[in-house]
C-alpha cells in the first residue's frame, strides 16, 4: 500500500499563507451557471483579477484558443496588467474552480518547500448538473503542468466544503460531507480518515446545515472561515423570521464548544448576513463569508446591502496586514456562488 500525503509529511496550508498564484476557470457563455445573465459576469472576474495581479500570478482555465483571445481582450479593455496572467486550455463546463480545481499540499523537505496536489472526485454537488467529466479532470492537468505528485483518494470532495487553519484543524458541515449524494458507502469516521490522510489534518470540526439557497448542500465557505490559527469568523442572521436564523444559531452554539488542535477554545468573530436577496423568486446564497484571502489583500463580496460596510470593517480588523476590498457580487451570486467559490489558491 502506498503512503498517504500525511505519512509523507504533506499538509494543506491555510489560505493566508503565501501564494504563488490564484487559479480560475473562466465561465462559458454556453454554461448553465448564469442563465440569461452571462454578459454581466466576466467584468466581475476582470475586477478581481486586476486586484490579484498586484500581488500574485493568475492562471485561467479556458475552453480553447478562441476563448483565450476573447478573455484576453476583455481583461485588456478593463486595463488589467497582463504580465502575471497565464492561460491554459483546460476545458471545463462550469466555472467553480474551488470545487473542481486542484487542492495543493505543501511539506518542508531538506530545507526546501515541496508541493503536491490532491485530486478529489468531483460530481457537481451530488450529480446535480451533468456532465462534469471535464471539470473533474482539471487537477490532473494542473499537476502535469506543474510537474507535481498527484494523490487521488477516489472519493468525492469539494474545496468549498472544507476550511483549514494550516495547523491541523479542519472545519466542515454534516449537511454536505455526510450527504448520501457524495459518498454513500462511507460513514463519518471513514470520511474523517480520508481528510486526515490526504490533507494532513488531525482535528475535524463539524458544523450542521448551510445557508438557504446554497445548492452545494451546505458548503462551509458560506458559513464559517478561519482567519487565523485559532480565530474563525462565522455568519449570524439576526432576524428570527429569516430561515437562516436557526441553523446559523445552531452553528454558533457548536463553535462555542469547539477547540483547535492544541485544545484551546476557538476565538469566534460574528459576521452579519446581507438581507434576503431573491431573483425570480429563488433565494440567493449571499454571504460575506465567501471572501478570498490573497497576497496582501482580502476580496470580499458585497451586495449593495446595509451590512456591507459593517462586514468589511469586521474583516479589516481581523486582517490588519492586508487591504480588505469589497467588490460587488450581485451579478455573480446569480450563479449561486461568489469569490471563494470561483477561485483556488496555489501556495508558494
Wavefront OBJ file of the C-alpha trace (Angstrom):
o trace
v 0.000 0.000 0.000
v 1.404 3.400 -0.970
v 1.947 6.071 1.655
v -0.642 8.805 2.187
v 0.198 12.513 1.879
v 0.035 12.815 5.683
v 2.550 9.969 6.105
v 4.822 11.739 3.630
v 4.660 14.966 5.646
v 2.251 16.953 3.464
v -0.442 19.302 4.780
v -2.979 21.665 3.278
v -1.800 25.204 4.093
v -4.082 27.951 5.352
v -5.357 30.345 2.704
v -3.466 33.276 4.225
v -0.093 31.556 3.727
v 1.973 32.961 0.853
v 0.540 32.279 -2.608
v 2.344 31.506 -5.830
v -0.874 32.159 -7.748
v -4.671 32.097 -7.906
v -6.483 29.785 -10.327
v -9.778 30.497 -12.086
v -11.878 28.591 -14.589
v -13.480 31.075 -16.949
v -17.278 30.681 -17.337
v -18.595 29.688 -20.763
v -21.448 31.586 -22.446
v -22.975 28.133 -23.141
v -22.680 27.099 -19.484
v -25.617 26.734 -17.126
v -24.255 28.762 -14.193
v -25.512 32.199 -15.280
v -28.722 31.760 -17.270
v -29.644 34.949 -19.187
v -27.029 36.943 -17.248
v -23.708 35.861 -18.706
v -22.664 39.279 -20.049
v -22.620 40.861 -16.579
v -20.336 38.234 -15.017
v -16.980 38.498 -16.878
v -16.437 42.126 -15.726
v -16.608 40.857 -12.114
v -13.818 38.387 -12.888
v -11.824 41.189 -14.504
v -12.125 43.346 -11.377
v -10.930 40.505 -9.130
v -8.010 39.695 -11.418
v -6.969 43.346 -11.594
v -6.633 43.336 -7.794
v -4.932 39.929 -7.613
v -2.151 40.600 -10.130
v -0.798 43.319 -7.840
v 0.445 40.535 -5.542
v 0.470 37.182 -7.350
v 0.143 35.388 -10.669
v -3.294 34.485 -12.023
v -3.924 31.302 -14.021
v -7.107 30.990 -16.066
v -8.501 27.741 -17.464
v -10.275 28.350 -20.778
v -12.069 26.105 -23.257
v -9.878 26.853 -26.290
v -7.748 29.462 -28.078
v -10.801 31.408 -29.219
v -11.998 31.819 -25.625
v -8.492 32.802 -24.536
v -8.415 35.575 -27.150
v -11.832 36.846 -26.037
v -10.891 36.836 -22.326
v -7.542 38.459 -23.046
v -9.327 41.219 -24.957
v -11.784 41.792 -22.118
v -9.035 41.995 -19.489
v -7.038 44.418 -21.624
v -10.137 46.537 -22.162
v -10.580 46.649 -18.371
v -6.929 47.792 -18.171
v -5.776 44.707 -16.302
v -1.965 44.362 -16.210
v -1.387 41.163 -18.221
v 2.234 40.308 -17.314
v 1.107 38.000 -14.490
v -1.883 36.415 -16.275
v -1.446 32.932 -17.798
v -3.995 30.977 -19.837
v -4.378 27.204 -20.059
v -6.595 25.270 -22.445
v -8.004 23.034 -19.698
v -11.698 22.909 -20.687
v -14.368 22.800 -18.008
v -18.135 23.025 -18.298
v -18.675 25.353 -15.331
v -16.508 27.919 -13.525
v -16.469 26.704 -9.900
v -12.713 26.223 -9.542
v -12.863 25.984 -5.745
v -14.706 22.698 -6.110
v -13.297 21.113 -9.252
v -9.810 22.627 -9.132
v -6.622 21.264 -7.547
v -6.136 21.215 -3.779
v -2.469 21.989 -3.198
v -0.437 20.475 -0.366
v 2.975 21.526 0.975
v 5.776 19.961 3.012
v 9.218 21.002 4.186
v 11.831 18.572 2.907
v 15.613 19.037 3.351
v 15.150 22.766 3.898
v 13.009 23.147 0.787
v 9.263 23.520 0.397
v 7.734 20.868 -1.834
v 4.209 20.782 -3.193
v 1.707 18.176 -4.325
v -1.914 18.069 -5.484
v -4.924 16.133 -4.225
v -7.349 15.155 -6.961
v -10.642 14.567 -5.164
v -13.507 13.222 -7.226
v -15.979 15.859 -8.420
v -19.619 15.043 -9.205
v -21.204 18.532 -9.434
v -22.541 18.512 -5.867
v -24.243 15.154 -5.939
v -24.834 14.706 -9.706
v -26.970 17.859 -9.844
v -25.506 19.295 -13.056
v -24.115 16.734 -15.508
v -21.913 16.471 -17.459
v -18.882 17.176 -15.260
v -16.137 14.874 -16.557
v -14.061 17.777 -17.927
v -14.339 19.682 -14.645
v -13.255 16.570 -12.741
v -10.073 16.331 -14.867
v -8.737 19.849 -14.107
v -6.474 18.848 -11.139
v -4.766 16.224 -13.321
v -3.973 18.858 -15.967
v -2.567 21.257 -13.360
v -0.417 18.557 -11.712
v 1.055 17.650 -15.100
v 1.663 21.321 -15.936
v 3.403 21.930 -12.610
v 5.212 18.562 -12.532
v 3.773 17.798 -9.096
v 2.905 14.494 -7.403
v -0.829 13.727 -7.685
v -2.770 11.901 -4.999
v -6.198 10.505 -5.901
v -8.255 9.426 -2.872
v -11.068 8.045 -5.038
v -13.876 9.783 -3.133
v -15.965 12.882 -3.852
v -14.947 16.104 -2.104
v -15.156 19.800 -2.950
v -12.810 22.581 -1.897
v -15.711 24.747 -0.702
v -16.783 22.016 1.712
v -13.684 22.396 3.888
v -11.670 25.156 5.537
v -8.342 24.682 7.331
v -6.137 26.677 9.691
v -2.938 25.101 8.300
v -2.003 23.791 11.743
v -4.118 20.626 11.835
v -7.732 21.736 12.246
v -10.409 21.456 9.553
v -13.980 22.801 9.514
v -16.781 21.205 7.521
v -20.539 20.534 7.617
v -22.638 17.435 8.165
v -25.181 18.550 5.560
v -22.546 18.363 2.801
v -19.944 15.735 3.661
v -22.418 13.259 5.150
v -24.902 13.697 2.300
v -25.559 10.344 0.580
v -25.237 12.040 -2.831
v -21.444 12.279 -2.306
v -20.014 9.104 -0.764
v -22.922 6.867 0.314
v -20.549 3.964 1.067
v -18.648 5.930 3.744
v -19.624 6.786 7.318
v -18.434 9.834 9.260
v -15.398 8.110 10.772
v -14.260 6.886 7.338
v -14.662 10.359 5.805
v -12.643 11.840 8.672
v -9.874 9.326 7.983
v -9.686 10.416 4.333
v -9.426 14.064 5.412
v -6.625 13.203 7.855
v -4.757 11.011 5.361
v -4.962 13.357 2.378
v -4.919 16.843 3.936
v -2.630 16.256 6.917
v -5.191 17.405 9.487
v -5.666 15.885 12.944
v -8.691 17.742 14.318
v -12.021 17.820 12.429
v -14.856 20.126 13.499
v -18.404 19.526 12.245
v -20.998 22.248 11.773
v -24.617 21.420 10.904
v -26.522 22.951 7.999
v -25.582 25.524 5.365
v -27.412 28.677 4.324
v -30.665 28.798 2.389
v -30.317 28.908 -1.391
v -26.975 27.070 -1.420
v -27.197 24.260 -3.974
v -23.993 22.629 -2.682
v -25.855 21.139 0.321
v -24.152 23.490 2.741
v -20.565 24.434 1.921
v -18.652 25.743 4.914
v -17.142 28.616 2.885
v -20.532 30.358 3.044
v -20.682 29.896 6.825
v -17.509 29.866 8.864
v -13.913 30.601 7.883
v -10.568 30.535 9.631
v -8.940 33.971 9.642
v -6.117 32.917 11.977
v -4.842 29.688 13.561
v -7.311 29.981 16.436
v -9.850 32.508 15.084
v -12.945 31.953 12.951
v -15.467 34.371 11.528
v -18.982 32.983 11.325
v -22.151 34.443 9.821
v -25.208 35.030 12.003
v -28.727 36.028 10.986
v -30.232 38.473 13.472
v -33.796 38.332 12.077
v -35.646 35.467 13.843
v -38.147 35.279 10.950
v -35.405 34.519 8.405
v -34.904 30.837 7.566
v -31.157 31.202 8.161
v -31.638 32.327 11.771
v -31.968 28.897 13.381
v -29.262 26.920 11.512
v -26.731 29.734 11.932
v -27.579 29.998 15.638
v -27.018 26.236 15.921
v -23.648 26.513 14.172
v -22.605 29.336 16.515
v -23.535 27.184 19.507
v -21.437 24.319 18.134
v -18.462 26.624 17.525
v -18.553 27.808 21.124
v -17.960 24.229 22.245
v -15.144 23.541 19.771
v -11.396 23.543 20.305
v -8.435 23.812 17.972
v -5.768 21.128 17.589
v -3.993 22.334 20.762
v -7.160 22.075 22.861
v -7.796 25.823 23.023
v -11.364 27.103 22.550
v -11.824 28.922 19.262
v -11.930 32.703 19.175
v -15.202 33.462 17.391
v -15.983 36.674 15.492
v -19.548 37.148 14.265
v -20.254 38.452 10.763
v -23.671 39.804 9.734
v -25.649 38.441 6.804
v -26.924 40.613 3.956
v -30.691 40.979 3.697
v -32.722 38.381 1.809
v -31.930 38.539 -1.899
v -34.134 36.765 -4.419
v -34.027 36.553 -8.205
v -37.166 35.310 -9.936
v -38.429 34.046 -6.587
v -35.268 32.000 -5.928
v -33.235 32.787 -2.833
v -29.584 33.611 -3.475
v -26.935 32.251 -1.060
v -25.454 35.706 -0.455
v -22.870 35.642 2.347
v -19.920 37.775 3.408
v -18.087 34.585 4.487
v -17.338 33.761 0.830
v -14.293 36.061 0.794
v -10.944 35.124 -0.751
v -7.621 35.706 1.046
v -4.739 36.568 -1.318
v -1.255 38.062 -1.009
v -1.713 41.444 0.644
v -5.499 41.635 0.130
v -8.829 40.062 1.030
v -11.553 40.192 -1.637
v -14.994 40.369 -0.019
v -18.310 40.033 -1.859
v -20.698 42.934 -1.309
v -24.344 43.133 -2.300
v -25.396 46.776 -2.198
v -26.651 45.996 1.298
v -26.847 47.975 4.526
v -24.487 45.444 6.178
v -21.748 45.699 3.519
v -19.747 48.329 5.404
v -20.073 46.553 8.743
v -18.853 43.272 7.270
v -15.864 44.956 5.634
v -14.938 46.726 8.884
v -15.078 43.461 10.859
v -12.884 41.653 8.344
v -10.416 44.557 8.147
v -9.905 44.271 11.921
v -9.125 40.567 11.518
v -6.669 41.201 8.654
v -4.693 44.257 9.829
v -1.787 43.490 7.452
v -3.983 43.120 4.363
v -6.180 45.507 2.451
v -9.796 44.341 2.653
v -11.525 45.182 -0.626
v -15.264 44.966 -1.210
v -16.304 44.031 -4.753
v -19.929 43.950 -5.890
v -21.082 40.325 -6.226
v -24.743 40.909 -7.056
v -24.265 39.616 -10.625
v -22.026 36.687 -9.727
v -24.340 35.421 -6.957
v -26.910 34.587 -9.657
v -24.707 31.520 -10.229
v -25.270 30.599 -6.534
v -21.660 31.266 -5.557
v -19.218 34.091 -5.009
v -15.483 34.892 -4.886
v -14.246 31.929 -2.849
v -16.313 29.546 -4.982
v -14.656 30.615 -8.246
v -11.043 30.802 -7.017
v -8.375 28.327 -5.892
v -5.082 29.271 -4.275
v -1.717 27.784 -5.235
v 0.696 28.126 -2.297
v 4.242 29.300 -2.852
l 1 2 3 4 5 6 7 8 9 10 11 12 13 14 15 16 17 18 19 20 21 22 23 24 25 26 27 28 29 30 31 32 33 34 35 36 37 38 39 40 41 42 43 44 45 46 47 48 49 50 51 52 53 54 55 56 57 58 59 60 61 62 63 64 65 66 67 68 69 70 71 72 73 74 75 76 77 78 79 80 81 82 83 84 85 86 87 88 89 90 91 92 93 94 95 96 97 98 99 100 101 102 103 104 105 106 107 108 109 110 111 112 113 114 115 116 117 118 119 120 121 122 123 124 125 126 127 128 129 130 131 132 133 134 135 136 137 138 139 140 141 142 143 144 145 146 147 148 149 150 151 152 153 154 155 156 157 158 159 160 161 162 163 164 165 166 167 168 169 170 171 172 173 174 175 176 177 178 179 180 181 182 183 184 185 186 187 188 189 190 191 192 193 194 195 196 197 198 199 200 201 202 203 204 205 206 207 208 209 210 211 212 213 214 215 216 217 218 219 220 221 222 223 224 225 226 227 228 229 230 231 232 233 234 235 236 237 238 239 240 241 242 243 244 245 246 247 248 249 250 251 252 253 254 255 256 257 258 259 260 261 262 263 264 265 266 267 268 269 270 271 272 273 274 275 276 277 278 279 280 281 282 283 284 285 286 287 288 289 290 291 292 293 294 295 296 297 298 299 300 301 302 303 304 305 306 307 308 309 310 311 312 313 314 315 316 317 318 319 320 321 322 323 324 325 326 327 328 329 330 331 332 333 334 335 336 337 338 339 340 341 342 343 344 345 346 347 348
